[in-house]
Amino acid sequence: MTYLSHYQKSTGASKSFFLSFFPQDYKGQKLAEQIFQGIILFSAVIGFICGYITEQFGWTVYIVMAGFALSCLLTLPPWPIYRRNPLKWLPVQEVATDDKKPADRKVKRHPKN
């Protein structure tokens, strides 16, 4: 039994409630990570160049911090661009318990080589 189906059975919650905590799909997570890393890299290069030209390390730090803030603004909220490929959940299956006695069960034996 998966965690989701166990959670639904024990609390009566729906999938939409559970998925509201994890709104991005896997492709959306990959896209968000690529955007985040690209903005950080771009701002670090631009910050280094500006800081080197002006000979002010503070400019480098400010530009990298601005890039970090921009990347957080673009990747952390659950924008619709990150939810284009929703997960298709399998239906919940009931697990049937066997009421067989231990003597009724067939013993599996390994073939002799």
Protein Blocks (a to p, Z undefined) as FASTA:
>chain_A
ZZklmmmmmnopafklmmmmmmbcfklmmmmmmmmmmmmmmmmmmmmmmmmmnopaklmm
mmmmmmmmmmmmmmmpccfklmmbccdddddddddddfbdfklpccdddddZZ
